[in-house]
Amino acid sequence: MNELQLPRLISNHMVLQRNKEIHIWGRDLPGHRVMVSFRGEEAVVQTDEKGNFSLFLQKQEAGGPFSMLFRDDLGNEEVVGDVYIGEVWFCSGQSNMELPMNRVKDRFPGDVADCKNTQIRTFKIRENGVFTAPLAEPESGEWKSVQPETILDFSAAGYYFAKALQELLKVPVGFIDASLGGSLIESWMSREMLHGMTAELALAEKYSDAAFVKEQLLKNEQQSNAWHARLDAADQGLKQHWEKECYNNENWGMVTVPFRFDEVEELKGFIGSVWLKRNFTVPQEMAGKPAKLWLGTIVDSDVAYLNGQQVGITYYQYPPRKYEIPKGLLREGTNTIVLRVISEKAQGRFTEGKKYAIFNEQGEIPLDGTWSYCIGAACEHVPETDFVNWKPTGLYNGMTAPCHKYTIAGVNWYQGESNTHHPDNYLDLLRRMIEGYRKEWNDPKLPFQIVELPNLMVDMEGAEEGWRVLRELQRRSAVIPDVDVAVTIDLGEDNDLHPQNKKDLGKRLALLAAARLGIPVESKGPEVTEITVASDEANNLRTIRLTCSHAEGLHASSEDKGKEILDFEVVNDNGEVLQPKTQIKGQEIVLTIPDKETEVKLIRYCYRTSNIGALVYNQAGLPMSPFVRRVYEETV
């Protein structure tokens, strides 16, 4: 048996960080010598009493592919092949970092079809919550290069960042993807980072009990299964097979898709199953051909039937409903589509602004408009799920900590949505996490790149304040040394928590990383550096001038919200909010308001979940961040 063992991260196809000492480690029998040979350098180390070995190789310039040889004094040998040296980044956060290329392939089809690139690689760590202690090594993952057969599993944000950075720097780029949808920042922090936070540490301790965690997971499964079983047993549509074409639905009600359930009197506050049906006509040229069925997004889950045959199923609200219709199912003339939709929390919806259609190369049939509907069964509120791995320290211990020994260039952090319910301490949490990660990676200046929350309007009832407060705190994190912020106020989708344009996001992150390395690129949008207030007594006006940096070619633009700037607000010392007239003059933004007998206290820009007018950009196409500024404060 070969006792020489290497960790998952040190394996075929890995990317090593250039221009930093390269940390290499592994295991063998205690007290034995291990030799490592790489690019003409040989290093020898002896394993400790537990069989661990660790050494550092000299700094290297970018290049590859290379091989790394390991040999012990027992004659065991391991060769790690296809090794590149370049830039290595740790990409972490929640669903918008995790979102795979498979979810954006329809937005960027050419990027998937023509993607092969051996100099872009990822190491994906699967969901793993651990509450007892930090793991020494990742329990999943392998290095993969970009190939048609691998790219759909790549993090879209991570891939587009790596692609843009590789093009800017002309060196290989690898990224470690440790992300999980729905996770809170506390999930990605150690107990040391949470020092003094009593409630969070108590939760971490509670979930360190393996028996308790097992019980919670079993409870989740049993409660969910029981709820769905009760609903299914009562559902008249399942009993009477409403999915069949022959079922007579002449007594059903009518709705107009897209719609929210609370817009229909019978469905207000409804929890349970609702069946929807629509007949449509297929022309001869589309009949018999494979096609796609797109149904936007639906809250919460659905099953889709076409001419009595199931063609799609989605179990929760967020994924776009994109189903494949097989060859031979569409027929010329009248066809029937039936949906069974389950609303779990009285928030049922067919999301507005999405595509509802059947289409192929021969044509397209719109499916928005009038549908018939009938309630299958009502049910009580679905039991709450205990998302165990979102609890404090779990994901840090199981996914982040095992990577600290691997040398990296920096961290991309795309998270915050799940913390908007309690946003006030988010900047403190970011500081704690950044300081902790820098300590564990033994790099006090390790760059961090924070992705700001984007524009969003759907599902914002009661959450608006938390969203804008947290985004402002993300902006303020730029005061932490070696922290940059990527602005995304124009990259979201007002009707989707998971915007598809990860391509421009990746470019913005890459520009920040490249600029830090001295590449002469504009990496930031306009930033206010000075605010001056003056009165025009003759016209009874007050003028506020915002002087900006990164303001070459300052202009306003929007794809769908006009050309007028409407998102600046002036708050006086009485708390009154005024919307000023806004003009761009050179590298200044000039705000004009009536000259009331009050002092200007705050200037706010886009201090809402989404913009209502044109946004401010520089000539590089980078937007100004939403902000809140006291008039006489230092630049923050």
C-alpha positions in Angstrom: 0.0 0.0 0.0 1.3 3.5 -0.9 1.4 5.5 2.3 2.3 8.7 0.5 -0.9 10.7 0.4 -1.6 14.1 -1.1 -4.6 16.3 -0.4 -7.3 16.9 -3.0 -6.1 20.4 -3.7 -2.7 19.1 -4.7 -3.7 17.0 -7.6 -3.7 16.8 -11.4 -4.7 20.0 -13.3 -4.1 22.3 -10.3 -3.2 26.0 -10.6 -0.5 27.3 -8.2 -0.2 30.9 -7.2 2.5 32.8 -9.0 5.0 35.1 -7.3 4.4 33.7 -3.9 6.0 30.8 -2.0 4.1 27.6 -2.9 2.9 25.6 0.1 3.0 21.9 -0.4 1.8 19.4 2.2 0.6 15.8 2.6 1.0 12.6 4.7 3.2 9.6 4.9 4.4 7.2 7.6 5.8 9.1 10.7 9.5 9.8 10.6 10.1 9.3 6.9 11.6 11.6 4.3 9.6 13.0 1.4 11.2 14.6 -1.6 9.3 17.1 -3.8 10.7 18.0 -7.2 9.3 20.8 -9.3 10.8 22.8 -12.2 14.3 21.9 -11.3 13.9 22.6 -7.5 14.1 19.7 -5.1 13.0 20.0 -1.5 13.2 17.3 1.2 11.2 17.2 4.4 10.6 14.7 7.2 7.1 13.7 8.4 6.3 14.5 12.0 5.0 12.1 14.6 1.5 12.1 13.1 2.8 11.5 9.6 2.2 15.1 8.3 4.7 16.9 6.1 4.7 20.6 5.0 7.2 22.6 2.9 7.4 25.7 0.8 8.7 25.9 -2.8 10.3 29.0 -4.2 8.2 31.7 -5.9 7.6 31.0 -9.6 6.6 33.0 -12.6 3.4 32.0 -14.5 3.5 29.1 -16.9 2.8 25.5 -17.6 1.9 22.8 -18.0 4.4 21.2 -15.5 4.7 18.0 -13.5 5.4 17.8 -9.7 7.1 14.6 -8.4 6.8 13.3 -4.9 9.0 10.4 -3.7 9.5 9.0 -0.2 12.4 7.0 1.3 10.3 3.8 1.0 10.2 4.0 -2.7 6.6 5.3 -3.0 6.1 7.8 -5.8 3.3 10.2 -6.9 3.3 12.5 -9.9 0.9 15.4 -10.2 0.6 16.4 -13.8 -0.8 19.2 -16.0 0.1 21.8 -13.3 -0.1 25.5 -14.2 1.2 28.5 -12.3 -0.9 31.7 -12.4 -3.5 33.5 -10.4 -5.6 31.6 -7.8 -8.7 33.1 -6.2 -11.1 31.8 -3.5 -14.7 32.5 -4.6 -17.3 32.2 -1.9 -20.8 33.3 -0.8 -24.3 32.3 -1.4 -26.5 31.4 -4.5 -25.3 34.1 -6.8 -21.8 32.9 -6.5 -22.9 29.3 -6.6 -25.1 29.8 -9.7 -23.7 27.5 -12.4 -23.1 28.2 -16.1 -26.0 25.9 -16.8 -28.3 28.7 -15.6 -26.9 31.3 -17.9 -26.2 29.2 -21.0 -29.3 30.6 -22.8 -28.1 34.2 -22.1 -24.6 33.5 -23.4 -24.9 30.5 -25.8 -21.7 31.3 -27.7 -19.6 31.2 -24.5 -20.7 27.6 -23.8 -20.3 26.3 -27.4 -16.8 27.7 -27.9 -15.4 27.5 -24.4 -12.3 25.2 -24.4 -9.5 26.8 -22.4 -7.0 24.8 -20.5 -5.7 27.9 -18.7 -9.0 28.4 -16.7 -9.7 25.9 -14.0 -11.9 25.5 -11.0 -12.0 23.4 -7.8 -15.6 23.0 -6.7 -16.2 22.1 -3.0 -19.6 20.5 -2.4 -21.9 21.6 0.4 -20.5 20.5 3.7 -21.5 21.8 7.1 -19.3 20.8 10.0 -19.8 22.2 13.5 -17.3 20.3 15.6 -14.0 21.7 14.4 -12.5 23.0 11.2 -11.5 20.3 8.7 -7.9 19.9 7.7 -8.7 19.0 4.1 -11.6 19.4 1.7 -13.8 16.3 1.6 -14.8 16.9 -2.1 -13.5 18.6 -5.2 -11.1 18.1 -8.1 -9.4 20.5 -10.4 -11.2 20.8 -13.8 -10.3 22.9 -16.8 -12.9 24.6 -19.1 -14.2 22.0 -21.6 -17.7 21.7 -23.2 -18.4 18.7 -20.9 -17.4 20.6 -17.7 -18.3 24.2 -18.1 -22.0 23.9 -17.3 -21.0 23.1 -13.7 -18.7 26.0 -13.3 -19.8 28.9 -11.1 -20.9 31.5 -13.7 -19.5 34.4 -11.6 -16.3 32.5 -11.0 -15.9 31.5 -14.6 -16.5 35.0 -16.1 -14.1 36.5 -13.5 -11.4 33.9 -14.4 -12.0 34.4 -18.1 -11.7 38.2 -18.0 -8.7 38.1 -15.6 -6.9 35.6 -17.9 -7.5 37.8 -20.9 -6.2 40.9 -19.0 -3.1 39.2 -17.4 -2.3 36.6 -20.0 -1.6 34.0 -17.3 -3.5 30.9 -16.2 -6.3 31.5 -13.6 -7.8 29.0 -11.2 -10.5 29.6 -8.7 -11.7 27.6 -5.7 -15.5 27.6 -5.5 -16.9 27.3 -2.0 -20.4 28.6 -2.0 -23.9 27.7 -1.0 -27.3 29.2 -1.8 -29.2 30.8 1.1 -26.1 30.9 3.4 -25.5 33.7 5.9 -22.1 35.4 6.4 -22.0 33.8 9.9 -22.0 30.4 8.2 -18.6 31.2 6.7 -17.0 32.4 9.9 -15.0 30.6 12.6 -15.8 30.7 16.3 -12.8 33.0 16.7 -14.2 35.4 14.2 -17.5 35.4 16.0 -15.8 36.0 19.4 -18.2 37.9 21.8 -21.3 37.1 19.7 -23.2 35.1 22.3 -26.2 34.0 20.2 -24.2 32.9 17.2 -21.7 30.9 19.3 -24.6 29.3 21.2 -26.1 28.1 17.9 -22.7 26.8 16.7 -22.4 24.9 19.9 -25.9 23.5 19.7 -25.3 22.2 16.2 -22.0 20.6 17.1 -24.1 17.8 18.6 -24.1 15.2 15.8 -27.2 13.5 17.2 -29.1 16.7 17.3 -28.2 17.5 13.7 -29.2 14.0 12.6 -32.5 14.5 14.4 -33.1 17.9 12.7 -32.4 16.5 9.2 -34.7 13.6 9.8 -37.4 16.0 11.1 -37.0 18.1 7.9 -37.5 15.1 5.7 -40.4 13.7 7.6 -42.3 17.0 7.9 -41.9 17.8 4.2 -42.9 14.3 3.1 -45.9 14.3 5.4 -47.1 17.7 4.2 -46.8 16.8 0.6 -48.5 13.4 1.2 -51.5 15.2 2.9 -51.7 17.6 0.0 -51.4 14.8 -2.6 -54.1 12.7 -0.8 -56.6 15.6 -0.9 -55.8 16.8 -4.4 -58.8 16.3 -6.6 -56.6 16.9 -9.7 -54.4 13.9 -8.9 -57.5 11.7 -8.1 -59.3 12.7 -11.3 -56.2 13.0 -13.5 -56.7 16.6 -14.5 -53.5 16.4 -16.5 -55.3 14.3 -19.1 -56.5 16.0 -22.2 -59.9 14.5 -22.0 -60.7 16.0 -18.6 -63.5 18.6 -18.9 -62.5 21.9 -17.4 -65.4 24.1 -18.6 -66.3 25.1 -15.0 -62.9 26.3 -14.1 -62.1 29.9 -13.4 -60.0 32.2 -15.6 -56.7 33.9 -14.9 -54.2 35.9 -17.0 -50.6 34.7 -16.8 -48.4 36.1 -15.5 -50.2 36.9 -12.2 -49.9 36.8 -8.5 -52.2 34.6 -6.5 -53.2 37.5 -4.3 -54.7 39.2 -7.4 -57.3 36.5 -7.6 -60.0 36.6 -4.9 -60.2 32.9 -4.6 -56.4 32.5 -4.3 -55.7 35.3 -1.8 -53.6 33.8 1.0 -54.0 30.4 -0.6 -51.7 27.5 0.3 -52.0 24.2 -1.5 -52.2 23.0 -5.2 -53.7 24.9 -8.1 -54.1 23.4 -11.6 -53.9 25.5 -14.7 -54.8 24.5 -18.3 -54.5 26.1 -21.7 -55.2 24.9 -25.2 -53.0 26.2 -28.0 -52.6 25.7 -31.8 -49.4 24.3 -33.3 -48.7 25.1 -36.9 -47.6 22.3 -39.3 -44.0 23.5 -39.4 -43.6 23.1 -35.6 -45.5 19.8 -35.3 -43.5 16.7 -34.4 -40.3 18.7 -33.8 -38.4 19.0 -30.5 -39.2 22.3 -28.8 -38.6 24.2 -25.6 -41.2 25.1 -23.0 -40.4 28.2 -21.0 -42.6 29.2 -18.1 -40.7 32.1 -16.4 -40.4 31.4 -12.7 -43.2 30.1 -10.5 -43.7 30.2 -6.8 -43.3 27.7 -5.3 -43.1 24.4 -7.3 -44.7 22.9 -10.4 -45.2 19.9 -12.7 -45.8 20.6 -16.4 -47.8 18.2 -18.7 -48.1 18.5 -22.4 -50.8 16.5 -24.2 -51.0 14.4 -21.0 -47.3 13.6 -20.8 -45.1 15.1 -18.0 -42.4 17.3 -19.6 -41.0 19.1 -16.5 -40.9 19.4 -12.8 -39.2 22.0 -10.5 -39.3 21.7 -6.7 -38.7 25.2 -5.5 -39.3 28.8 -6.7 -36.0 30.1 -8.0 -34.9 28.0 -11.0 -36.3 29.2 -14.4 -38.8 26.8 -15.8 -37.1 25.7 -19.0 -38.4 22.3 -20.1 -37.6 20.2 -23.1 -40.4 18.9 -25.3 -39.4 15.7 -27.0 -39.7 14.9 -30.7 -43.2 13.7 -31.7 -45.1 15.2 -28.7 -46.3 18.5 -30.4 -48.9 17.8 -33.0 -50.5 19.9 -35.7 -53.6 21.7 -34.5 -54.9 21.8 -30.9 -52.6 20.9 -28.1 -53.0 21.1 -24.3 -50.7 22.2 -21.5 -51.6 21.5 -17.9 -49.7 22.7 -14.8 -49.9 21.7 -11.2 -48.6 24.5 -9.1 -48.0 24.3 -5.3 -48.0 27.4 -3.2 -46.4 26.6 0.2 -46.4 30.0 1.9 -49.3 32.0 0.5 -47.1 33.8 -2.0 -48.0 32.0 -5.2 -46.9 33.7 -8.4 -46.1 33.5 -12.1 -43.4 36.1 -12.3 -44.1 39.1 -14.5 -41.6 40.1 -17.1 -40.5 36.6 -17.9 -40.9 34.6 -21.1 -43.9 32.2 -21.3 -43.7 30.3 -24.6 -43.2 27.1 -26.6 -40.6 27.6 -29.3 -38.2 25.9 -31.7 -36.3 26.8 -34.8 -39.6 26.7 -36.8 -41.6 29.1 -34.7 -42.8 30.4 -31.3 -46.2 30.1 -29.5 -46.7 32.6 -26.7 -48.3 31.2 -23.5 -48.9 34.4 -21.6 -52.5 35.4 -21.5 -55.7 33.6 -20.5 -55.6 30.2 -18.7 -58.3 28.3 -16.9 -57.6 27.2 -13.3 -59.0 25.2 -10.5 -58.0 24.5 -6.9 -56.8 20.9 -6.4 -56.6 21.1 -2.6 -55.9 23.5 0.2 -53.4 22.8 2.9 -51.9 24.3 6.0 -48.7 26.3 6.0 -45.7 24.2 5.0 -43.5 23.4 8.1 -40.4 25.5 8.4 -37.2 23.8 7.2 -34.2 23.9 9.5 -31.4 24.7 7.0 -28.7 23.2 9.2 -25.7 24.2 7.1 -26.6 27.9 7.3 -25.9 28.0 11.0 -22.8 29.8 12.3 -19.4 28.2 11.6 -20.7 25.2 9.7 -19.6 26.1 6.2 -16.4 27.8 7.3 -15.4 24.6 9.1 -16.4 22.3 6.3 -15.5 24.3 3.1 -13.3 27.3 3.8 -10.9 26.2 6.6 -9.7 23.2 4.6 -8.4 25.6 1.9 -6.3 27.9 4.1 -3.1 26.0 3.4 -3.4 26.5 -0.3 -1.7 29.7 -1.5 -4.1 32.2 -3.1 -4.1 35.7 -4.6 -7.3 36.9 -3.1 -11.0 36.4 -2.2 -14.1 37.2 -4.2 -17.1 37.4 -1.8 -20.7 37.5 -3.2 -23.1 37.3 -0.4 -25.5 39.4 1.6 -29.0 38.6 0.4 -29.7 36.3 3.4 -28.4 38.9 5.9 -30.8 41.7 4.8 -33.3 40.7 7.5 -30.8 41.9 10.1 -28.3 44.1 8.2 -27.1 46.5 10.9 -24.0 44.5 12.0 -23.0 43.4 8.5 -20.0 45.7 8.2 -18.7 44.5 11.6 -19.2 40.9 10.4 -17.3 41.6 7.2 -14.4 43.1 9.1 -14.2 40.1 11.4 -14.3 37.7 8.5 -11.7 39.5 6.4 -9.4 39.8 9.4 -9.9 36.2 10.2 -9.3 34.9 6.7 -6.1 37.0 6.4 -4.9 35.5 9.6 -5.6 32.0 8.6 -4.1 32.5 5.1 -1.1 34.2 6.8 -1.4 37.2 4.5 -2.3 40.5 6.3 -2.9 42.2 2.9 -4.9 39.5 1.2 -7.2 41.3 -1.3 -10.9 41.0 -0.8 -13.4 41.9 -3.5 -17.0 42.4 -2.2 -19.9 42.2 -4.7 -22.6 44.8 -3.8 -26.2 43.7 -3.8 -27.8 44.5 -7.2 -31.1 46.0 -8.2 -34.2 44.0 -7.3 -37.9 44.7 -6.8 -39.7 41.3 -6.6 -40.4 39.9 -3.1 -39.3 43.1 -1.5 -42.4 43.7 0.6 -41.1 44.7 4.0 -37.5 44.0 3.0 -36.6 47.3 1.3 -34.9 48.9 4.2 -32.7 45.9 4.9 -31.6 45.6 1.3 -30.5 49.2 1.0 -28.9 49.3 4.4 -26.8 46.2 3.8 -25.8 47.4 0.3 -24.6 50.7 1.9 -22.6 48.8 4.4 -21.0 46.7 1.6 -20.0 50.0 0.0 -18.5 51.2 3.2 -16.4 48.1 3.5 -14.0 49.7 0.9 -12.5 51.7 3.9 -10.9 48.4 5.0 -7.4 48.3 3.6 -7.0 46.1 0.5 -10.8 45.8 0.0 -12.6 46.7 -3.2 -16.2 46.7 -4.0 -17.8 45.7 -7.3 -20.9 47.7 -8.1 -23.9 45.8 -9.6 -26.8 48.3 -9.4 -27.3 47.8 -13.1 -26.6 44.1 -13.4 -29.6 42.7 -11.5 -33.0 41.9 -12.8 -35.9 43.6 -11.0 -37.9 40.4 -11.2 -35.3 37.8 -10.2 -33.1 37.3 -7.2 -30.6 35.5 -9.4 -29.7 37.8 -12.3 -28.1 36.1 -15.3 -25.6 38.7 -16.3 -22.6 37.2 -14.5 -20.4 38.1 -17.5 -20.2 41.8 -16.8 -19.9 41.1 -13.0 -16.9 38.8 -13.7 -15.4 41.6 -15.9 -15.8 44.1 -13.1 -14.2 41.8 -10.5 -11.3 41.1 -12.9 -10.7 44.8 -13.5 -10.4 45.4 -9.8 -7.9 42.5 -9.5 -5.9 43.6 -12.5 -5.7 47.2 -11.4 -4.4 46.1 -8.0 -1.6 44.4 -9.9 -0.7 47.5 -11.7 -2.5 46.9 -15.0 -3.5 50.3 -16.4 -7.3 49.9 -16.6 -10.2 51.8 -15.1 -11.6 49.5 -12.5 -14.1 51.7 -10.6 -17.1 53.8 -11.3 -17.5 57.4 -10.3 -17.0 58.2 -6.6 -17.9 61.4 -4.8 -14.9 63.0 -3.3 -16.2 66.4 -2.2 -19.6 67.9 -1.5 -20.1 71.7 -1.6 -23.4 73.6 -0.9 -24.1 77.1 -2.0 -27.2 79.4 -2.0 -28.5 81.3 -5.0 -30.5 83.9 -3.1 -31.6 85.7 -6.3 -33.4 82.6 -7.5 -34.2 81.2 -4.1 -32.3 78.0 -4.9 -29.6 75.9 -3.3 -26.9 74.2 -5.4 -25.1 71.1 -4.2 -22.0 70.1 -6.2 -20.7 66.6 -6.1 -17.1 66.4 -7.3 -16.2 62.9 -8.5 -13.1 60.8 -9.1 -13.1 58.0 -11.7 -15.3 60.5 -13.6 -13.8 60.7 -17.1 -16.7 60.8 -19.5 -19.4 61.2 -16.8 -22.8 60.5 -18.2 -26.3 59.0 -17.4 -27.7 55.9 -19.1 -30.3 53.2 -18.7 -31.6 50.4 -20.8 -35.2 50.6 -19.7 -35.7 53.5 -17.3 -35.2 56.6 -19.5 -32.4 59.1 -19.7 -33.3 61.4 -16.8 -31.5 61.0 -13.4 -34.2 60.6 -10.8 -32.4 58.7 -8.0 -30.7 61.5 -6.1 -32.3 62.6 -2.9 -31.5 65.5 -0.5 -32.5 65.1 3.1 -32.6 68.2 5.3 -32.2 68.5 9.0 -36.0 68.2 9.5 -35.9 64.8 7.8 -37.7 66.1 4.7 -36.7 64.2 1.5 -36.4 66.4 -1.6 -35.8 65.2 -5.1 -33.4 67.6 -6.8 -33.0 68.6 -10.4 -29.9 66.8 -11.4 -27.3 67.7 -14.1 -23.9 66.4 -15.1 -21.3 69.1 -15.7 -17.9 67.8 -16.6 -16.8 65.7 -13.7 -19.3 67.1 -11.3 -22.9 66.2 -10.5 -25.0 69.3 -9.7 -28.1 69.1 -7.6 -30.6 72.0 -7.3 -33.3 72.3 -4.7 -35.5 75.1 -3.3 -33.5 77.2 -0.8 -35.6 76.4 2.3 -34.6 77.6 5.8 -33.1 74.3 6.7 -29.6 72.7 6.5 -28.8 70.0 4.0 -28.0 66.9 6.0 -27.7 63.9 3.7 -27.3 63.2 0.0 -28.6 59.9 -1.1 -28.2 58.2 -4.5 -30.3 55.2 -5.5 -31.1 54.5 -1.8 -33.8 52.0 -2.8 -33.8 48.4 -3.9 -33.7 49.4 -7.6 -33.2 52.6 -9.6 -36.2 54.5 -11.1 -34.2 56.5 -13.6 -31.0 56.6 -15.5 -27.8 55.7 -13.7 -24.5 57.6 -13.6 -21.5 56.0 -15.4 -18.0 56.9 -16.5 -16.7 56.3 -20.0 -15.5 52.9 -19.0 -19.1 51.9 -18.5 -18.7 51.5 -14.8 -21.6 52.7 -12.6 -21.6 54.9 -9.6 -22.5 53.0 -6.4 -25.6 53.8 -4.5 -24.6 55.7 -1.4 -25.7 57.7 1.6 -23.4 60.7 2.5 -23.5 63.3 5.2 -22.8 66.6 3.6 -19.8 67.5 5.7 -18.3 64.0 6.4 -15.0 62.7 5.2 -15.2 60.6 2.0 -16.5 57.1 2.8 
